[in-house]
Amino acid sequence: MARMSADERRESVIRAATAEFARGGYHGTSTEAIAKRVGVSQPYLFRLFPGKKAIFLATAERCVEDTIRTFEDASKGLTGEEALHAMADAYTRVITERPEWLMMQMQMYVAVAAAEQEGDSEFGETVRAGWMRLWDTVHLPLGADVNETTTFLAHGMLINCLVAMGFPPGHRVWAGMDPSGASKGRPERWGL
């Protein structure tokens, strides 16, 4: 069996950290749990990343980049309503198939608030920079319309919250949900 390179190990750490941080958040996740999931020692983990914060930030950046790639792939060659629905459908598939991805996003936002209360701005700077790249990614396919972009992302955040809280498909909280922002009673557009 071939040995993994440091880059391959870093990737395995990011995958493991996504699952662990998604469940326990930044403060509730130990580097020991991440190392155990990867199958490495903590000292080896710290050779790959200088500390827990670096692991979390790398995992947060990966989560944002994966979301950006999902939107880019879905909207390629599309604009307006077609792009909107393609991105909404693709995102719905991802959060359905990989719920840890959704929960990692939610943990990112909590980590920013907690860190900034403690005087640490690095979490916020990293997550906000990622959010702006995400905003730019959906902005152009939606016709570079600020209102369309804001509405799309606002609906996405509401969906993130409702899914994270466990509201099942068909629940009344989904009534009228449409990624375009119109109240058309079509939550199925989000696959919910």
Backbone torsions as a table, in degrees:
resi	resn	phi	psi	omega
1	MET	NA	128.6	-177.4
2	ALA	-72.4	143.2	177.2
3	ARG	-77.0	146.5	177.7
4	MET	-77.2	145.2	172.8
5	SER	-76.5	167.7	177.6
6	ALA	-60.5	-38.8	178.3
7	ASP	-64.2	-40.7	177.8
8	GLU	-65.9	-39.1	176.5
9	ARG	-64.6	-42.0	177.6
10	ARG	-58.1	-42.1	178.0
11	GLU	-62.3	-42.1	179.9
12	SER	-67.5	-33.5	176.1
13	VAL	-65.7	-43.8	179.7
14	ILE	-62.5	-42.0	177.5
15	ARG	-62.4	-46.3	179.7
16	ALA	-65.2	-42.1	-179.6
17	ALA	-64.8	-35.3	176.8
18	THR	-58.1	-48.5	-179.8
19	ALA	-64.3	-43.1	-177.9
20	GLU	-70.6	-47.8	179.5
21	PHE	-66.3	-35.3	178.4
22	ALA	-59.1	-38.5	-178.3
23	ARG	-82.3	-44.4	-171.2
24	GLY	-108.3	-6.9	-176.7
25	GLY	73.4	178.3	-177.8
26	TYR	-65.9	-51.0	-175.1
27	HIS	-74.3	-26.6	-176.9
28	GLY	-92.8	4.4	-178.9
29	THR	-113.9	130.4	178.2
30	SER	-96.7	151.6	174.5
31	THR	-66.9	-25.7	176.5
32	GLU	-62.0	-43.2	179.2
33	ALA	-63.8	-39.6	178.7
34	ILE	-66.0	-47.5	-179.9
35	ALA	-59.7	-42.6	179.9
36	LYS	-62.7	-43.9	179.9
37	ARG	-62.1	-36.9	-179.7
38	VAL	-77.6	-28.7	-176.8
39	GLY	88.5	32.6	177.3
40	VAL	-128.0	167.6	176.5
41	SER	-81.8	159.6	176.1
42	GLN	-62.1	-41.3	177.2
43	PRO	-58.1	-38.3	178.5
44	TYR	-67.7	-39.8	177.6
45	LEU	-55.7	-41.9	-178.3
46	PHE	-78.3	-8.3	169.0
47	ARG	-79.6	-28.5	179.7
48	LEU	-83.2	-36.0	-179.2
49	PHE	-135.7	139.4	-176.5
50	PRO	-68.7	-15.1	179.7
51	GLY	178.6	179.9	-178.4
52	LYS	-60.7	-41.7	-179.5
53	LYS	-60.3	-42.5	178.7
54	ALA	-64.1	-37.6	177.4
55	ILE	-64.6	-46.2	-178.7
56	PHE	-62.0	-47.0	-177.9
57	LEU	-64.7	-38.2	176.5
58	ALA	-64.9	-38.2	178.9
59	THR	-69.2	-41.1	177.7
60	ALA	-62.9	-45.1	178.6
61	GLU	-61.7	-39.9	177.8
62	ARG	-63.4	-41.3	179.4
63	CYS	-60.3	-45.8	178.8
64	VAL	-64.7	-45.2	-179.3
65	GLU	-63.1	-38.1	177.2
66	ASP	-65.3	-38.1	177.9
67	THR	-67.1	-43.7	177.5
68	ILE	-59.2	-47.1	179.9
69	ARG	-61.5	-38.8	177.4
70	THR	-60.0	-46.9	179.7
71	PHE	-67.0	-41.8	179.4
72	GLU	-62.9	-46.7	-179.7
73	ASP	-62.6	-42.4	-177.3
74	ALA	-68.4	-35.9	-174.0
75	SER	-95.3	0.8	-176.8
76	LYS	-54.1	121.6	179.0
77	GLY	78.1	3.9	-178.4
78	LEU	-115.1	158.6	174.0
79	THR	-143.0	168.3	174.0
80	GLY	56.7	-138.5	-177.2
81	GLU	-56.9	-39.2	179.7
82	GLU	-62.6	-44.5	178.5
83	ALA	-64.7	-43.9	-179.5
84	LEU	-56.5	-51.3	-177.6
85	HIS	-68.9	-36.6	178.4
86	ALA	-64.6	-43.2	179.0
87	MET	-67.1	-41.8	179.0
88	ALA	-62.0	-44.5	-180.0
89	ASP	-64.2	-43.7	-179.3
90	ALA	-63.9	-43.1	-179.3
91	TYR	-65.5	-40.7	178.0
92	THR	-59.9	-43.2	177.7
93	ARG	-59.6	-44.5	-177.3
94	VAL	-63.4	-48.3	-177.0
95	ILE	-72.1	-20.7	175.4
96	THR	-77.7	-43.5	-177.8
97	GLU	-79.0	-29.6	-176.9
98	ARG	-131.1	72.3	-177.0
99	PRO	-59.0	-24.4	178.5
100	GLU	-64.8	-26.8	178.3
101	TRP	-65.9	-46.5	177.4
102	LEU	-61.4	-47.5	-177.6
103	MET	-65.9	-32.3	175.6
104	MET	-63.7	-40.7	177.3
105	GLN	-59.5	-46.0	-178.7
106	MET	-62.6	-40.1	179.4
107	GLN	-65.8	-32.6	177.9
108	MET	-59.3	-45.1	-176.9
109	TYR	-67.8	-39.6	177.0
110	VAL	-64.3	-42.0	-179.5
111	ALA	-62.1	-37.8	178.3
112	VAL	-61.5	-50.1	-178.1
113	ALA	-61.3	-45.2	-179.2
114	ALA	-64.7	-44.0	-178.6
115	ALA	-64.5	-42.4	-178.3
116	GLU	-68.1	-30.8	174.3
117	GLN	-65.9	-27.3	178.9
118	GLU	-89.8	2.1	178.7
119	GLY	88.1	10.6	-179.7
120	ASP	-101.5	111.7	-176.9
121	SER	-93.8	-7.0	-175.4
122	GLU	-63.8	-40.4	177.4
123	PHE	-57.6	-49.9	-177.9
124	GLY	-62.5	-43.9	-180.0
125	GLU	-60.7	-43.3	-178.8
126	THR	-66.9	-48.4	-177.2
127	VAL	-68.8	-40.7	178.2
128	ARG	-64.8	-38.7	177.2
129	ALA	-62.9	-40.7	176.5
130	GLY	-64.2	-42.7	179.3
131	TRP	-60.8	-40.2	179.2
132	MET	-66.5	-37.4	174.6
133	ARG	-64.0	-39.0	177.4
134	LEU	-64.3	-45.5	179.2
135	TRP	-58.1	-47.4	179.5
136	ASP	-62.1	-35.3	-179.1
137	THR	-63.7	-39.6	-179.5
138	VAL	-88.7	-20.0	-175.8
139	HIS	-61.0	-49.8	-177.3
140	LEU	-65.9	-48.2	178.7
141	PRO	-61.2	-23.5	178.7
142	LEU	-91.2	23.8	174.9
143	GLY	79.8	19.2	-178.3
144	ALA	54.2	34.0	-179.9
145	ASP	-98.5	116.6	-177.4
146	VAL	-59.0	-42.6	-178.6
147	ASN	-65.6	-42.3	178.2
148	GLU	-63.1	-43.1	-179.7
149	THR	-63.3	-47.4	-179.8
150	THR	-62.4	-44.0	-179.7
151	THR	-63.7	-44.4	179.7
152	PHE	-60.3	-49.3	-178.9
153	LEU	-68.8	-34.4	177.1
154	ALA	-64.2	-43.5	176.8
155	HIS	-63.2	-40.2	177.9
156	GLY	-60.7	-42.2	179.0
157	MET	-67.3	-38.8	176.0
158	LEU	-62.5	-43.1	178.9
159	ILE	-63.3	-42.9	176.4
160	ASN	-54.3	-47.8	-178.3
161	CYS	-64.2	-45.2	-178.3
162	LEU	-65.8	-41.7	178.4
163	VAL	-66.7	-44.0	-179.8
164	ALA	-60.6	-34.1	178.8
165	MET	-79.7	-8.9	174.8
166	GLY	87.7	21.1	176.6
167	PHE	-67.8	122.7	-176.0
168	PRO	-75.6	158.0	174.6
169	PRO	-54.7	143.4	178.9
170	GLY	87.4	-11.7	177.9
171	HIS	-64.8	150.2	-176.1
172	ARG	-61.3	-21.3	179.0
173	VAL	-65.0	-18.5	-179.8
174	TRP	-87.6	-10.1	-177.8
175	ALA	-57.5	129.9	177.2
176	GLY	82.6	-1.2	-177.8
177	MET	-73.9	126.0	176.7
178	ASP	-146.9	132.6	-175.7
179	PRO	-62.8	-16.9	179.7
180	SER	-80.0	-11.2	179.7
181	GLY	97.1	-12.8	177.7
182	ALA	-81.2	147.6	-179.8
183	SER	-90.9	80.9	-173.9
184	LYS	-103.1	1.8	179.3
185	GLY	66.0	35.8	-176.8
186	ARG	-122.9	62.6	179.2
187	PRO	-64.1	-15.9	178.6
188	GLU	-64.6	-20.2	176.6
189	ARG	-62.1	-27.4	177.3
190	TRP	-94.5	6.0	179.8
191	GLY	74.1	17.9	-176.4
192	LEU	-112.4	NA	NA
